[in-house]
Amino acid sequence: MQVAQSRSTSNGMNLEKKQFSTKVNGKTLTLEISSLAGQANSAVLAKHGETVVLVTVVMSKHDESVDYLPLKVDYEEKFYAAGKIIGSRFIRREGRSSEEAILAGRLVDRAIRPLFDQKIRREIQVVVTVLAIDEENEPDFVGLIGASTALGISDVPWNGPISGVKIAKVGNEFLINPVSSDLTKPEFVFETFAAGRDGKINMIELHGKEASEEDVLTAWTLASQEIEKLINFQESIIKEVGKKKTEIDLAEIDSELRAEALEFLTSRLEEAVYQSSKSEFHEKLADLRKSYFEHLQAKFENLNHKAAEFLFEEAIDELVHKQILEKEKRPDGRRLDEVRELYAEVGLFERTHGSALFIRGNTQALAVTTLAPPDAEQLIETIETTGKRRFLLHYNFPP
């Protein structure tokens, strides 16, 4: 369903709005496109229930001198979205991003990033701002479809649209885009957020209690069906109001350099990558990289080091993916159903309340626990939750 509205201000300015609506599990999802944030390349106001998210997309006019896609996804929570005035005793405003905001931003980023041509060197920013939240319809779903639609209707080159939905198993029932209260029921088993397009899923999040593979696959099948409906919905919007995509000069690599690099690596790369231990892998790869650059420098007087490094990493990526998909072989020799050797030990230190060491292959985790009285609980105030936290996890990753 589409509704077009226009409103004139006192000075005669025409603020035309176009609204596009569809149903998601019986609830209305509305995407509104207007002159709001008119200086951005595009903007979409997405509404689901009383949860409202504004997504803006901006692309620079020139290339950056970097060797990667300079894409930034920013997810902003505003306390006013929940009708709250919170913060510290002396500063009543937003501080650093909450854990929920960081995870929601990563969810959007991981879904949309693979659909960009990785050779683009123009800075692109996607900002998702939560304007209102009804505490039942979660903003991550709204933020993703808003970001996808905003990119789709903009002049930014992008191979979307994409979409994603949350599926939860509560008791014996699978719920599509469950409300927040469903996820706190005693019968809750798991929830998963899946995103993708064309019948394929490219981003997954899942957490909960123990779940069978059969149930998880059922959830993803349901998600894929809903995703296709939402993509068709977006494509109809893009067809009507989408801008012509900007033609960008991509960072192309000299064909002679590419041919020389691949010829050198083809016969040597597999031997270097496929090692039983990580230390041997890094040692062999470092030796290969050194001889690789020495070879190219001898062939090309003005060697483009960034392009050569890109080709080196690209060749590794292609080899690893091909071996996994065709031979189910990973770099350390394990098959897809094999795990690394496991080791665990508890009670390492006498002066702490608890301690444990867990090792999987070359990955080690040392955990130390401390017990404290009830008055040490942490007060938590975010736009989605208000309460106390009695379990605190501090994660450190030294070099």
Contacts in CASP RR format, 6 or more apart in sequence:
PFRMAT RR
TARGET T0000
AUTHOR 0000-0000-0000
METHOD contacts of the structure
MODEL  1
MQVAQSRSTSNGMNLEKKQFSTKVNGKTLTLEISSLAGQANSAVLAKHGE
TVVLVTVVMSKHDESVDYLPLKVDYEEKFYAAGKIIGSRFIRREGRSSEE
AILAGRLVDRAIRPLFDQKIRREIQVVVTVLAIDEENEPDFVGLIGASTA
LGISDVPWNGPISGVKIAKVGNEFLINPVSSDLTKPEFVFETFAAGRDGK
INMIELHGKEASEEDVLTAWTLASQEIEKLINFQESIIKEVGKKKTEIDL
AEIDSELRAEALEFLTSRLEEAVYQSSKSEFHEKLADLRKSYFEHLQAKF
ENLNHKAAEFLFEEAIDELVHKQILEKEKRPDGRRLDEVRELYAEVGLFE
RTHGSALFIRGNTQALAVTTLAPPDAEQLIETIETTGKRRFLLHYNFPP
1 20 0 8 1.000
1 21 0 8 1.000
1 22 0 8 1.000
2 18 0 8 1.000
2 19 0 8 1.000
2 20 0 8 1.000
2 21 0 8 1.000
2 240 0 8 1.000
3 18 0 8 1.000
3 19 0 8 1.000
3 21 0 8 1.000
4 16 0 8 1.000
4 17 0 8 1.000
4 18 0 8 1.000
4 19 0 8 1.000
5 16 0 8 1.000
5 17 0 8 1.000
5 18 0 8 1.000
5 19 0 8 1.000
6 14 0 8 1.000
6 15 0 8 1.000
6 16 0 8 1.000
6 17 0 8 1.000
7 14 0 8 1.000
7 15 0 8 1.000
7 16 0 8 1.000
7 17 0 8 1.000
8 14 0 8 1.000
8 15 0 8 1.000
9 15 0 8 1.000
15 34 0 8 1.000
15 35 0 8 1.000
16 34 0 8 1.000
16 35 0 8 1.000
17 32 0 8 1.000
17 33 0 8 1.000
17 34 0 8 1.000
18 32 0 8 1.000
18 33 0 8 1.000
18 34 0 8 1.000
18 240 0 8 1.000
18 241 0 8 1.000
19 30 0 8 1.000
19 31 0 8 1.000
19 32 0 8 1.000
19 33 0 8 1.000
20 30 0 8 1.000
20 31 0 8 1.000
20 32 0 8 1.000
20 33 0 8 1.000
20 233 0 8 1.000
20 236 0 8 1.000
20 237 0 8 1.000
21 28 0 8 1.000
21 29 0 8 1.000
21 30 0 8 1.000
21 31 0 8 1.000
22 28 0 8 1.000
22 29 0 8 1.000
22 229 0 8 1.000
22 230 0 8 1.000
22 233 0 8 1.000
23 29 0 8 1.000
24 48 0 8 1.000
24 165 0 8 1.000
24 176 0 8 1.000
24 177 0 8 1.000
24 226 0 8 1.000
24 230 0 8 1.000
25 175 0 8 1.000
25 176 0 8 1.000
25 177 0 8 1.000
25 226 0 8 1.000
27 48 0 8 1.000
27 49 0 8 1.000
27 137 0 8 1.000
27 177 0 8 1.000
28 47 0 8 1.000
28 48 0 8 1.000
28 49 0 8 1.000
29 46 0 8 1.000
29 47 0 8 1.000
29 48 0 8 1.000
29 142 0 8 1.000
29 145 0 8 1.000
29 230 0 8 1.000
30 46 0 8 1.000
30 47 0 8 1.000
30 48 0 8 1.000
31 44 0 8 1.000
31 45 0 8 1.000
31 46 0 8 1.000
31 47 0 8 1.000
31 145 0 8 1.000
31 146 0 8 1.000
31 149 0 8 1.000
31 234 0 8 1.000
31 237 0 8 1.000
32 44 0 8 1.000
32 45 0 8 1.000
32 46 0 8 1.000
32 47 0 8 1.000
33 42 0 8 1.000
33 43 0 8 1.000
33 44 0 8 1.000
33 45 0 8 1.000
33 153 0 8 1.000
33 237 0 8 1.000
33 241 0 8 1.000
34 43 0 8 1.000
34 45 0 8 1.000
36 43 0 8 1.000
36 45 0 8 1.000
36 54 0 8 1.000
37 43 0 8 1.000
37 54 0 8 1.000
37 56 0 8 1.000
40 56 0 8 1.000
40 57 0 8 1.000
40 58 0 8 1.000
41 57 0 8 1.000
41 58 0 8 1.000
41 59 0 8 1.000
41 154 0 8 1.000
41 155 0 8 1.000
41 156 0 8 1.000
41 243 0 8 1.000
42 56 0 8 1.000
42 57 0 8 1.000
42 150 0 8 1.000
42 151 0 8 1.000
42 152 0 8 1.000
42 153 0 8 1.000
42 154 0 8 1.000
42 155 0 8 1.000
42 156 0 8 1.000
42 243 0 8 1.000
43 54 0 8 1.000
43 55 0 8 1.000
43 56 0 8 1.000
43 57 0 8 1.000
43 150 0 8 1.000
44 54 0 8 1.000
44 55 0 8 1.000
44 146 0 8 1.000
44 149 0 8 1.000
44 150 0 8 1.000
44 153 0 8 1.000
45 52 0 8 1.000
45 53 0 8 1.000
45 54 0 8 1.000
45 131 0 8 1.000
46 52 0 8 1.000
46 53 0 8 1.000
46 54 0 8 1.000
46 55 0 8 1.000
46 142 0 8 1.000
46 143 0 8 1.000
46 145 0 8 1.000
46 146 0 8 1.000
46 149 0 8 1.000
47 53 0 8 1.000
47 142 0 8 1.000
48 137 0 8 1.000
48 141 0 8 1.000
48 142 0 8 1.000
49 134 0 8 1.000
49 136 0 8 1.000
49 137 0 8 1.000
50 132 0 8 1.000
50 133 0 8 1.000
50 134 0 8 1.000
50 137 0 8 1.000
51 130 0 8 1.000
51 132 0 8 1.000
51 133 0 8 1.000
51 134 0 8 1.000
51 136 0 8 1.000
51 137 0 8 1.000
51 138 0 8 1.000
51 139 0 8 1.000
51 142 0 8 1.000
52 81 0 8 1.000
52 130 0 8 1.000
52 131 0 8 1.000
52 132 0 8 1.000
52 142 0 8 1.000
53 128 0 8 1.000
53 129 0 8 1.000
53 130 0 8 1.000
53 131 0 8 1.000
53 139 0 8 1.000
53 142 0 8 1.000
53 143 0 8 1.000
53 146 0 8 1.000
54 128 0 8 1.000
54 129 0 8 1.000
54 131 0 8 1.000
55 126 0 8 1.000
55 127 0 8 1.000
55 128 0 8 1.000
55 129 0 8 1.000
55 143 0 8 1.000
55 146 0 8 1.000
55 147 0 8 1.000
55 149 0 8 1.000
55 150 0 8 1.000
56 125 0 8 1.000
56 126 0 8 1.000
56 127 0 8 1.000
56 129 0 8 1.000
56 150 0 8 1.000
57 124 0 8 1.000
57 125 0 8 1.000
57 126 0 8 1.000
57 147 0 8 1.000
57 150 0 8 1.000
57 151 0 8 1.000
57 154 0 8 1.000
57 156 0 8 1.000
58 124 0 8 1.000
58 125 0 8 1.000
58 127 0 8 1.000
59 122 0 8 1.000
59 123 0 8 1.000
59 124 0 8 1.000
59 125 0 8 1.000
59 154 0 8 1.000
59 155 0 8 1.000
59 156 0 8 1.000
59 246 0 8 1.000
60 122 0 8 1.000
60 123 0 8 1.000
60 124 0 8 1.000
61 122 0 8 1.000
62 122 0 8 1.000
63 121 0 8 1.000
63 122 0 8 1.000
63 249 0 8 1.000
63 251 0 8 1.000
64 70 0 8 1.000
64 121 0 8 1.000
64 122 0 8 1.000
64 123 0 8 1.000
65 121 0 8 1.000
66 121 0 8 1.000
67 251 0 8 1.000
67 306 0 8 1.000
67 309 0 8 1.000
67 310 0 8 1.000
68 118 0 8 1.000
69 113 0 8 1.000
69 116 0 8 1.000
69 117 0 8 1.000
69 118 0 8 1.000
69 119 0 8 1.000
69 120 0 8 1.000
69 121 0 8 1.000
69 124 0 8 1.000
70 121 0 8 1.000
70 122 0 8 1.000
70 123 0 8 1.000
70 124 0 8 1.000
71 109 0 8 1.000
71 113 0 8 1.000
71 116 0 8 1.000
71 123 0 8 1.000
71 124 0 8 1.000
71 125 0 8 1.000
71 126 0 8 1.000
72 123 0 8 1.000
72 124 0 8 1.000
72 125 0 8 1.000
72 126 0 8 1.000
73 105 0 8 1.000
73 106 0 8 1.000
73 108 0 8 1.000
73 109 0 8 1.000
73 112 0 8 1.000
73 113 0 8 1.000
73 125 0 8 1.000
73 126 0 8 1.000
73 127 0 8 1.000
73 128 0 8 1.000
73 147 0 8 1.000
74 105 0 8 1.000
74 125 0 8 1.000
74 126 0 8 1.000
74 127 0 8 1.000
74 128 0 8 1.000
75 97 0 8 1.000
75 101 0 8 1.000
75 102 0 8 1.000
75 104 0 8 1.000
75 105 0 8 1.000
75 108 0 8 1.000
75 128 0 8 1.000
75 130 0 8 1.000
76 101 0 8 1.000
76 127 0 8 1.000
76 128 0 8 1.000
76 129 0 8 1.000
76 130 0 8 1.000
77 94 0 8 1.000
77 97 0 8 1.000
77 98 0 8 1.000
77 100 0 8 1.000
77 101 0 8 1.000
77 130 0 8 1.000
77 382 0 8 1.000
77 383 0 8 1.000
78 94 0 8 1.000
78 129 0 8 1.000
78 130 0 8 1.000
78 131 0 8 1.000
78 383 0 8 1.000
79 85 0 8 1.000
79 86 0 8 1.000
79 87 0 8 1.000
79 93 0 8 1.000
79 94 0 8 1.000
79 383 0 8 1.000
81 130 0 8 1.000
81 131 0 8 1.000
81 132 0 8 1.000
81 133 0 8 1.000
81 383 0 8 1.000
82 133 0 8 1.000
82 135 0 8 1.000
82 383 0 8 1.000
82 384 0 8 1.000
84 381 0 8 1.000
84 383 0 8 1.000
84 386 0 8 1.000
85 92 0 8 1.000
86 92 0 8 1.000
86 381 0 8 1.000
87 93 0 8 1.000
87 94 0 8 1.000
87 95 0 8 1.000
87 381 0 8 1.000
98 382 0 8 1.000
98 383 0 8 1.000
100 382 0 8 1.000
100 384 0 8 1.000
103 140 0 8 1.000
103 205 0 8 1.000
104 128 0 8 1.000
104 139 0 8 1.000
104 140 0 8 1.000
104 143 0 8 1.000
105 128 0 8 1.000
105 140 0 8 1.000
107 140 0 8 1.000
107 144 0 8 1.000
107 193 0 8 1.000
107 195 0 8 1.000
107 203 0 8 1.000
107 205 0 8 1.000
108 126 0 8 1.000
108 128 0 8 1.000
108 140 0 8 1.000
108 143 0 8 1.000
108 144 0 8 1.000
108 147 0 8 1.000
110 195 0 8 1.000
110 202 0 8 1.000
110 203 0 8 1.000
111 144 0 8 1.000
111 148 0 8 1.000
111 162 0 8 1.000
111 164 0 8 1.000
111 195 0 8 1.000
111 196 0 8 1.000
111 202 0 8 1.000
111 203 0 8 1.000
112 126 0 8 1.000
112 144 0 8 1.000
112 147 0 8 1.000
112 148 0 8 1.000
112 151 0 8 1.000
112 158 0 8 1.000
112 160 0 8 1.000
112 162 0 8 1.000
114 202 0 8 1.000
115 158 0 8 1.000
115 159 0 8 1.000
115 160 0 8 1.000
115 162 0 8 1.000
116 124 0 8 1.000
116 157 0 8 1.000
116 158 0 8 1.000
116 159 0 8 1.000
117 157 0 8 1.000
117 159 0 8 1.000
117 250 0 8 1.000
119 250 0 8 1.000
119 251 0 8 1.000
119 252 0 8 1.000
120 157 0 8 1.000
120 248 0 8 1.000
120 250 0 8 1.000
120 251 0 8 1.000
121 250 0 8 1.000
121 251 0 8 1.000
122 248 0 8 1.000
124 156 0 8 1.000
126 147 0 8 1.000
126 150 0 8 1.000
126 151 0 8 1.000
128 143 0 8 1.000
128 146 0 8 1.000
128 147 0 8 1.000
130 139 0 8 1.000
130 383 0 8 1.000
133 139 0 8 1.000
133 383 0 8 1.000
133 384 0 8 1.000
135 180 0 8 1.000
135 384 0 8 1.000
136 179 0 8 1.000
136 180 0 8 1.000
136 181 0 8 1.000
137 177 0 8 1.000
137 179 0 8 1.000
137 180 0 8 1.000
138 166 0 8 1.000
138 180 0 8 1.000
138 384 0 8 1.000
140 166 0 8 1.000
140 193 0 8 1.000
141 164 0 8 1.000
141 165 0 8 1.000
141 166 0 8 1.000
141 177 0 8 1.000
141 193 0 8 1.000
144 162 0 8 1.000
144 163 0 8 1.000
144 164 0 8 1.000
144 195 0 8 1.000
145 163 0 8 1.000
145 164 0 8 1.000
145 230 0 8 1.000
145 234 0 8 1.000
148 160 0 8 1.000
148 161 0 8 1.000
148 162 0 8 1.000
148 163 0 8 1.000
148 234 0 8 1.000
149 161 0 8 1.000
149 234 0 8 1.000
149 237 0 8 1.000
149 238 0 8 1.000
151 158 0 8 1.000
151 160 0 8 1.000
151 161 0 8 1.000
152 158 0 8 1.000
152 160 0 8 1.000
152 161 0 8 1.000
152 234 0 8 1.000
152 238 0 8 1.000
152 242 0 8 1.000
153 237 0 8 1.000
153 238 0 8 1.000
153 241 0 8 1.000
153 242 0 8 1.000
153 243 0 8 1.000
154 242 0 8 1.000
154 243 0 8 1.000
155 243 0 8 1.000
155 244 0 8 1.000
155 245 0 8 1.000
155 246 0 8 1.000
156 245 0 8 1.000
156 246 0 8 1.000
157 245 0 8 1.000
157 246 0 8 1.000
157 247 0 8 1.000
157 248 0 8 1.000
158 245 0 8 1.000
160 197 0 8 1.000
161 197 0 8 1.000
161 231 0 8 1.000
161 234 0 8 1.000
161 235 0 8 1.000
161 238 0 8 1.000
162 195 0 8 1.000
162 196 0 8 1.000
162 197 0 8 1.000
162 202 0 8 1.000
162 231 0 8 1.000
163 195 0 8 1.000
163 196 0 8 1.000
163 197 0 8 1.000
163 226 0 8 1.000
163 227 0 8 1.000
163 230 0 8 1.000
163 231 0 8 1.000
163 234 0 8 1.000
164 193 0 8 1.000
164 194 0 8 1.000
164 195 0 8 1.000
164 196 0 8 1.000
164 203 0 8 1.000
164 223 0 8 1.000
164 226 0 8 1.000
164 227 0 8 1.000
164 230 0 8 1.000
165 176 0 8 1.000
165 177 0 8 1.000
165 193 0 8 1.000
165 194 0 8 1.000
165 223 0 8 1.000
165 226 0 8 1.000
165 227 0 8 1.000
165 230 0 8 1.000
166 176 0 8 1.000
166 177 0 8 1.000
166 178 0 8 1.000
166 191 0 8 1.000
166 192 0 8 1.000
166 193 0 8 1.000
166 223 0 8 1.000
167 174 0 8 1.000
167 175 0 8 1.000
167 176 0 8 1.000
167 191 0 8 1.000
167 192 0 8 1.000
167 193 0 8 1.000
167 194 0 8 1.000
167 219 0 8 1.000
167 220 0 8 1.000
167 222 0 8 1.000
167 223 0 8 1.000
168 174 0 8 1.000
168 175 0 8 1.000
168 178 0 8 1.000
168 182 0 8 1.000
168 183 0 8 1.000
168 188 0 8 1.000
168 189 0 8 1.000
168 190 0 8 1.000
168 191 0 8 1.000
168 192 0 8 1.000
168 219 0 8 1.000
169 175 0 8 1.000
169 188 0 8 1.000
169 189 0 8 1.000
169 190 0 8 1.000
169 191 0 8 1.000
169 211 0 8 1.000
169 215 0 8 1.000
169 219 0 8 1.000
170 178 0 8 1.000
170 182 0 8 1.000
170 183 0 8 1.000
170 185 0 8 1.000
170 187 0 8 1.000
170 188 0 8 1.000
170 189 0 8 1.000
171 187 0 8 1.000
171 188 0 8 1.000
171 189 0 8 1.000
174 218 0 8 1.000
174 219 0 8 1.000
174 222 0 8 1.000
175 182 0 8 1.000
176 222 0 8 1.000
176 223 0 8 1.000
176 226 0 8 1.000
177 226 0 8 1.000
178 191 0 8 1.000
180 384 0 8 1.000
182 188 0 8 1.000
183 191 0 8 1.000
188 208 0 8 1.000
188 209 0 8 1.000
189 208 0 8 1.000
189 209 0 8 1.000
189 211 0 8 1.000
189 215 0 8 1.000
190 206 0 8 1.000
190 207 0 8 1.000
190 208 0 8 1.000
190 209 0 8 1.000
190 211 0 8 1.000
190 215 0 8 1.000
190 216 0 8 1.000
190 219 0 8 1.000
191 206 0 8 1.000
191 207 0 8 1.000
191 208 0 8 1.000
192 204 0 8 1.000
192 205 0 8 1.000
192 206 0 8 1.000
192 216 0 8 1.000
192 219 0 8 1.000
192 220 0 8 1.000
192 223 0 8 1.000
193 203 0 8 1.000
193 204 0 8 1.000
193 205 0 8 1.000
193 206 0 8 1.000
194 201 0 8 1.000
194 203 0 8 1.000
194 204 0 8 1.000
194 205 0 8 1.000
194 219 0 8 1.000
194 220 0 8 1.000
194 223 0 8 1.000
194 224 0 8 1.000
194 227 0 8 1.000
195 201 0 8 1.000
195 202 0 8 1.000
195 203 0 8 1.000
195 204 0 8 1.000
195 227 0 8 1.000
196 202 0 8 1.000
196 203 0 8 1.000
196 224 0 8 1.000
196 227 0 8 1.000
197 227 0 8 1.000
197 228 0 8 1.000
197 231 0 8 1.000
199 224 0 8 1.000
199 227 0 8 1.000
199 228 0 8 1.000
201 220 0 8 1.000
201 223 0 8 1.000
201 224 0 8 1.000
201 227 0 8 1.000
204 220 0 8 1.000
206 216 0 8 1.000
253 304 0 8 1.000
253 307 0 8 1.000
253 310 0 8 1.000
253 311 0 8 1.000
254 304 0 8 1.000
254 307 0 8 1.000
257 296 0 8 1.000
257 300 0 8 1.000
257 303 0 8 1.000
257 304 0 8 1.000
257 307 0 8 1.000
257 308 0 8 1.000
257 311 0 8 1.000
258 311 0 8 1.000
260 296 0 8 1.000
260 299 0 8 1.000
260 300 0 8 1.000
261 292 0 8 1.000
261 296 0 8 1.000
261 308 0 8 1.000
261 311 0 8 1.000
261 312 0 8 1.000
261 315 0 8 1.000
262 311 0 8 1.000
262 315 0 8 1.000
264 292 0 8 1.000
264 295 0 8 1.000
264 296 0 8 1.000
265 288 0 8 1.000
265 292 0 8 1.000
265 311 0 8 1.000
265 312 0 8 1.000
265 315 0 8 1.000
268 288 0 8 1.000
269 288 0 8 1.000
269 315 0 8 1.000
269 316 0 8 1.000
269 319 0 8 1.000
270 319 0 8 1.000
270 323 0 8 1.000
271 284 0 8 1.000
272 281 0 8 1.000
272 284 0 8 1.000
272 285 0 8 1.000
272 287 0 8 1.000
272 288 0 8 1.000
273 281 0 8 1.000
273 284 0 8 1.000
273 285 0 8 1.000
273 316 0 8 1.000
273 319 0 8 1.000
273 320 0 8 1.000
273 331 0 8 1.000
274 323 0 8 1.000
274 329 0 8 1.000
274 331 0 8 1.000
274 332 0 8 1.000
274 333 0 8 1.000
275 281 0 8 1.000
275 284 0 8 1.000
275 331 0 8 1.000
275 332 0 8 1.000
276 332 0 8 1.000
276 333 0 8 1.000
277 332 0 8 1.000
277 362 0 8 1.000
278 332 0 8 1.000
278 362 0 8 1.000
279 362 0 8 1.000
281 331 0 8 1.000
281 332 0 8 1.000
289 312 0 8 1.000
292 308 0 8 1.000
292 312 0 8 1.000
293 303 0 8 1.000
293 305 0 8 1.000
293 308 0 8 1.000
296 303 0 8 1.000
296 308 0 8 1.000
297 303 0 8 1.000
320 330 0 8 1.000
320 331 0 8 1.000
323 329 0 8 1.000
323 330 0 8 1.000
323 331 0 8 1.000
324 330 0 8 1.000
324 336 0 8 1.000
328 335 0 8 1.000
328 336 0 8 1.000
329 335 0 8 1.000
330 336 0 8 1.000
332 340 0 8 1.000
334 340 0 8 1.000
339 360 0 8 1.000
340 360 0 8 1.000
340 361 0 8 1.000
340 362 0 8 1.000
340 363 0 8 1.000
341 360 0 8 1.000
341 361 0 8 1.000
342 358 0 8 1.000
342 359 0 8 1.000
342 360 0 8 1.000
342 361 0 8 1.000
343 357 0 8 1.000
343 358 0 8 1.000
343 359 0 8 1.000
343 360 0 8 1.000
344 356 0 8 1.000
344 357 0 8 1.000
344 358 0 8 1.000
344 359 0 8 1.000
345 356 0 8 1.000
345 357 0 8 1.000
346 354 0 8 1.000
346 355 0 8 1.000
346 356 0 8 1.000
346 357 0 8 1.000
347 354 0 8 1.000
347 355 0 8 1.000
347 356 0 8 1.000
348 355 0 8 1.000
348 356 0 8 1.000
348 357 0 8 1.000
348 366 0 8 1.000
349 355 0 8 1.000
349 368 0 8 1.000
352 368 0 8 1.000
352 369 0 8 1.000
352 370 0 8 1.000
353 369 0 8 1.000
353 370 0 8 1.000
353 371 0 8 1.000
354 368 0 8 1.000
354 369 0 8 1.000
355 366 0 8 1.000
355 367 0 8 1.000
355 368 0 8 1.000
355 369 0 8 1.000
356 366 0 8 1.000
356 367 0 8 1.000
357 364 0 8 1.000
357 365 0 8 1.000
357 366 0 8 1.000
357 367 0 8 1.000
358 364 0 8 1.000
358 365 0 8 1.000
358 367 0 8 1.000
359 365 0 8 1.000
374 390 0 8 1.000
377 388 0 8 1.000
377 389 0 8 1.000
377 390 0 8 1.000
378 388 0 8 1.000
378 389 0 8 1.000
378 390 0 8 1.000
378 392 0 8 1.000
379 387 0 8 1.000
379 388 0 8 1.000
380 386 0 8 1.000
380 387 0 8 1.000
380 388 0 8 1.000
380 389 0 8 1.000
381 387 0 8 1.000
END
